[in-house]
Amino acid sequence: MHKHDVIILGAGLSGLSTAMHSGGDYLLVERDERVGGLTRTEDIDGFLFNHTGHWLHLRNDDVKQLVADLLPDGMLTVDRKARIYTHGVFTGYPFQANLAGLPAPVLRACVQNAVEAAVRRAAKPRSRPKSFLEYVRHHFGDGIADYFIVPYNTKLWGVSPGEVTADWTQRFVPVPDVAGIVDGALGTADRAMGYNATFLYPAAGGIESLPRAMESRLDPGRIRLKTQPSAINVSEKWVEIEGERTSYDHLVSTLPLPELVALTRDAPGTIRRAAGRLRCSPLRYVNVGLSIERPLDGSHWIYLPEARFPFYRVGSASNAVPSLAPPGRSSLYVELANDQQAPQEDVVRAIAAFLKEIGSIRDESELLFAAFREHPYGYVIYDKPCARARRTILDFFDGNQVQSIGRYGAWTYNSMEDAILDGMVAARRIRGL
C-alpha cells in the first residue's frame, strides 16, 4: 500500500491552499483536467466566463498578503455597481437601504411597514425569529420582505424562505436601522452597504488566474489530475484511487459533504441518514455574448425579484473588467430561477426581452450566443434539519482525523477568501499549530 502524510481531495481554492501551506509529503487529487474547481474560467470565442460572479472580497490580512504575492501586478480594485430592477425601475443595492425611485404605493408600504417593524422590535427587544422569513419581516417589515427579499430568495433557493433558518445571514444580509431605511427612501443614503462594496479581480485571464498562480507554487509531482477516489476508509485511514489503496496520516476533503459520506465505506447509518437530510439548490446559468460594449447601463449585476423573469440575477463581468470580452463586445452571466423551469428557447427570449426593456439592446441579433450550464451545487439550503445533520457529519469525520473544508465540504455559504482560509487552518492543524 502506498503512503502519504497528507491526502487532499479536490483542487479548488481550499485544496490548493491546504497544499500550499501544509508542506511535507502531500498528494493533491483532482477529478477534472485542471485545478480551480468553481474558480475556473471558460473561454467561448474569446469571451471569458466564470461560474457566474466570482469577485474577491478580502478582509483577512494573511489572505490579502497571499493574493498580493501570487498576483503582484495583476489585480484590479473595482467599486461595486449593483442594482435591483422591479416595477419597471432601478433602485440601488441593497434594496432595503435604497428604496428611492419606487412607485409611490410600493415606497409607502415599504417605509410604513419598516417603521411598524421597528416599533415591534422596541416592544419585544429579545424576540428571536425562527426562520429567514420571520427574520426579514422582523428587521425590515412586510413591504421590503414581500416586494424583494422573499421573492428574490425563493427564486434563488427554489424553496420558501419560511423553510430556511436565519443562521446563514451574518455578513451577507445588510441590516440598516429604520433611519437608514428612511434615508434610502429619500435618496439621501451616503454610503454603500454590504460586504461586497468593493472587490478585487485579476486584470487578465479571469478568476482562474488565482488558482493557476497557487498551482505554480506546488510540486507538480504531488498533483494528480483527472483522478478521483472510489472509496475511503477512515478507521483504517486509506483512500482507494484508481483501484489502489493509499494510506494517509491526515485526510483533507473539499468534496461536497454528501459525496464524502457516500465514498466512506465505514460511515455508520446515522451519518448516511444525516447526509440524506442535506439540501442544496443547483447552480443553473447562461453565459451570453453580446455585440455591444456596455450592457445593463454599466452595472456589474442586477437583481430581479419578479416572477415574470425566469432568472434572479443578471451580471456582466466585462462591465467590471473589459478584458473579459473581445473589443467592442460584452458578456453576461444569467442565473436561472430554481422555483421555475423554462425551456431554453423561452429563457433566451426572456433574456432578450429584458435587455430590450432596459435599453441595453435594440434587437435580438445583438445577442451572439447563449451557452447553458449547470452545476449540482449552488446554495446550501439552511433548513431546520441542516445544522444538526451537518454538525453530526463533521463531528464524525473530525473524530476520525478527517477535515472536511470549503464551501461544500463544510456545507456552508462562504466566499473565496473563506475557502483559502479554510485551507490555511487545515494546514495548521496538520502541522499541530
Long-range contacts (C-beta under 8 A, 24 or more apart in sequence): 1-238, 1-244, 1-245, 1-246, 1-247, 2-244, 2-245, 2-246, 2-247, 3-246, 3-247, 3-248, 4-246, 4-247, 4-248, 4-249, 5-248, 5-249, 5-250, 5-430, 6-248, 6-249, 6-250, 6-251, 6-252, 6-430, 7-239, 7-246, 7-248, 7-250, 7-251, 7-252, 8-252, 8-253, 8-254, 9-229, 9-239, 9-251, 9-252, 9-253, 9-254, 9-255, 9-260, 10-37, 10-253, 10-254, 10-255, 10-406, 10-409, 11-35, 11-36, 11-37, 11-211, 11-215, 11-223, 11-225, 12-36, 12-37, 12-38, 12-39, 12-211, 12-254, 12-406, 12-419, 13-37, 13-39, 13-210, 13-211, 13-214, 13-406, 13-416, 13-419, 13-420, 13-423, 14-254, 14-405, 14-406, 14-407, 14-409, 14-419, 14-420, 14-422, 14-423, 14-426, 15-252, 15-254, 15-406, 15-423, 16-211, 16-214, 16-215, 16-218, 16-423, 17-214, 17-419, 17-420, 17-421, 17-422, 17-423, 17-424, 17-426, 17-427, 18-252, 18-254, 18-405, 18-422, 18-423, 18-426, 18-427, 18-430, 19-218, 19-222, 19-223, 19-423, 20-214, 20-217, 20-218, 20-423, 20-427, 21-423, 21-424, 21-427, 21-428, 22-426, 22-427, 22-430, 22-431, 23-427, 23-431, 26-222, 27-222, 27-224, 27-246, 28-218, 28-222, 28-223, 28-224, 29-224, 29-227, 29-228, 29-229, 29-239, 29-241, 30-223, 30-224, 30-225, 30-226, 30-227, 31-226, 31-227, 31-228, 32-225, 32-226, 33-225, 33-226, 34-225, 35-211, 35-212, 35-214, 35-215, 35-223, 35-225, 36-208, 36-211, 36-212, 37-211, 37-254, 38-375, 38-407, 39-207, 39-208, 39-210, 39-211, 39-416, 40-207, 40-208, 40-211, 41-205, 41-206, 41-207, 41-208, 41-209, 42-287, 44-287, 44-289, 44-369, 44-371, 45-289, 45-326, 45-368, 45-369, 46-325, 46-326, 47-287, 47-289, 47-318, 47-324, 47-325, 47-326, 47-329, 47-331, 48-205, 48-206, 48-317, 48-323, 48-324, 48-325, 48-331, 49-206, 49-287, 49-317, 49-324, 49-331, 49-333, 49-371, 50-206, 50-207, 50-208, 50-317, 50-333, 51-283, 51-285, 51-373, 51-375, 52-283, 52-285, 52-313, 52-315, 52-333, 52-335, 53-300, 53-301, 53-313, 53-315, 53-317, 53-333, 54-207, 54-416, 55-196, 55-199, 55-200, 55-201, 55-320, 56-199, 56-200, 56-201, 56-207, 56-210, 56-416, 56-417, 57-195, 57-196, 57-198, 57-199, 57-200, 57-415, 57-416, 57-417, 58-200, 58-417, 59-195, 59-417, 60-417, 60-421, 62-421, 62-424, 63-417, 63-420, 63-421, 66-420, 67-200, 67-210, 70-210, 70-213, 70-214, 70-217, 71-202, 71-209, 71-210, 71-213, 73-203, 74-202, 74-203, 74-204, 74-205, 74-209, 75-200, 75-201, 75-202, 75-203, 76-200, 76-201, 76-202, 76-203, 76-320, 76-321, 77-198, 77-199, 77-200, 78-198, 78-199, 78-200, 78-201, 78-300, 78-320, 78-321, 79-192, 79-197, 79-198, 80-192, 80-194, 80-196, 80-197, 80-198, 80-199, 80-300, 81-298, 81-299, 81-300, 81-319, 81-320, 82-196, 82-299, 82-300, 82-301, 82-302, 82-303, 83-299, 83-302, 83-303, 84-148, 84-302, 84-303, 84-304, 84-305, 85-302, 85-303, 85-304, 85-358, 86-147, 86-148, 86-304, 86-305, 86-306, 90-297, 90-302, 90-358, 92-184, 92-189, 93-194, 93-303, 94-173, 94-174, 94-176, 94-193, 94-194, 95-144, 95-147, 95-148, 95-149, 95-303, 96-140, 96-144, 96-148, 96-149, 96-174, 96-175, 96-176, 96-181, 96-184, 97-174, 97-176, 97-180, 97-181, 97-183, 97-184, 97-189, 97-193, 98-184, 98-189, 99-144, 99-181, 99-184, 99-185, 100-184, 100-185, 100-186, 100-187, 101-187, 102-147, 106-143, 106-147, 107-185, 109-142, 109-143, 109-147, 110-141, 110-143, 110-144, 110-147, 110-181, 110-185, 111-143, 111-181, 111-182, 111-185, 112-141, 112-143, 113-140, 113-141, 113-142, 113-143, 113-144, 114-140, 114-141, 114-143, 114-144, 114-178, 114-181, 114-182, 115-141, 115-178, 115-182, 116-141, 117-141, 117-142, 117-178, 118-177, 118-178, 129-166, 130-165, 131-161, 131-162, 131-163, 131-164, 131-165, 131-166, 132-161, 132-162, 132-164, 132-165, 132-166, 132-168, 132-169, 132-382, 133-160, 133-161, 133-162, 133-164, 134-162, 134-166, 135-166, 135-169, 136-161, 136-173, 139-175, 140-181, 144-181, 147-305, 148-303, 148-305, 151-305, 151-306, 151-307, 152-303, 152-304, 152-305, 152-312, 154-339, 155-304, 155-305, 155-307, 155-311, 155-312, 155-337, 155-338, 155-339, 155-340, 156-281, 156-312, 156-313, 156-335, 156-337, 156-338, 156-379, 157-281, 157-338, 157-339, 157-379, 157-381, 158-281, 158-337, 158-338, 158-339, 159-279, 159-281, 159-339, 159-381, 159-383, 163-381, 163-383, 163-384, 164-381, 164-382, 164-383, 165-382, 165-383, 165-384, 165-386, 165-387, 167-382, 167-387, 168-380, 168-382, 168-412, 168-413, 171-195, 172-413, 195-415, 201-320, 201-321, 202-321, 203-321, 203-323, 204-323, 206-324, 210-416, 229-263, 230-263, 231-263, 231-265, 232-260, 232-263, 232-264, 232-265, 233-264, 233-265, 233-266, 234-264, 234-266, 234-267, 234-397, 234-400, 234-401, 234-402, 235-266, 235-400, 236-266, 237-401, 249-401, 250-401, 250-403, 250-430, 251-401, 251-402, 251-403, 252-402, 252-403, 252-404, 252-405, 252-423, 252-426, 252-430, 253-397, 253-402, 253-403, 253-404, 253-405, 253-409, 254-404, 254-405, 254-406, 254-408, 254-409, 255-404, 255-408, 255-409, 256-280, 256-376, 256-377, 256-408, 256-409, 256-411, 257-390, 257-393, 257-394, 257-404, 257-408, 257-409, 257-410, 257-411, 260-397, 260-404, 260-409, 261-393, 267-396, 268-396, 270-392, 271-392, 271-393, 271-396, 274-388, 274-389, 274-390, 274-392, 274-393, 275-389, 275-393, 277-385, 277-386, 277-389, 278-380, 278-386, 278-389, 278-390, 278-393, 278-411, 279-380, 279-381, 279-383, 279-386, 280-376, 280-377, 280-378, 280-379, 280-380, 280-381, 280-408, 280-411, 281-338, 281-378, 281-379, 281-381, 282-338, 282-374, 282-375, 282-376, 282-377, 282-378, 283-335, 283-374, 283-375, 283-376, 283-377, 283-378, 283-379, 284-335, 284-336, 284-338, 284-372, 284-373, 284-374, 284-378, 285-333, 285-334, 285-335, 285-336, 285-372, 285-373, 285-374, 286-311, 286-332, 286-333, 286-334, 286-336, 286-347, 286-348, 286-351, 286-370, 286-371, 286-372, 286-373, 287-331, 287-332, 287-333, 287-369, 287-370, 287-371, 287-373, 288-331, 288-332, 288-333, 288-334, 288-351, 288-367, 288-368, 288-369, 288-370, 288-371, 289-325, 289-329, 289-330, 289-331, 289-367, 289-368, 289-369, 290-329, 290-330, 290-331, 290-332, 290-355, 290-360, 290-361, 290-366, 290-367, 290-368, 291-328, 291-329, 291-365, 291-366, 291-367, 291-368, 292-329, 292-330, 292-360, 292-361, 292-366, 293-328, 293-329, 293-330, 294-319, 294-330, 295-319, 295-330, 295-332, 295-355, 295-360, 295-361, 296-332, 296-358, 296-360, 297-358, 297-359, 297-360, 304-354, 307-340, 309-337, 309-350, 309-354, 310-336, 310-337, 310-340, 310-342, 310-346, 310-347, 310-350, 311-335, 311-336, 311-337, 311-347, 311-350, 311-351, 312-336, 312-337, 314-351, 314-354, 329-368, 338-378, 344-370, 344-372, 347-372, 377-408, 379-413, 380-407, 380-408, 380-411, 380-412, 380-413, 382-413, 386-411, 403-429
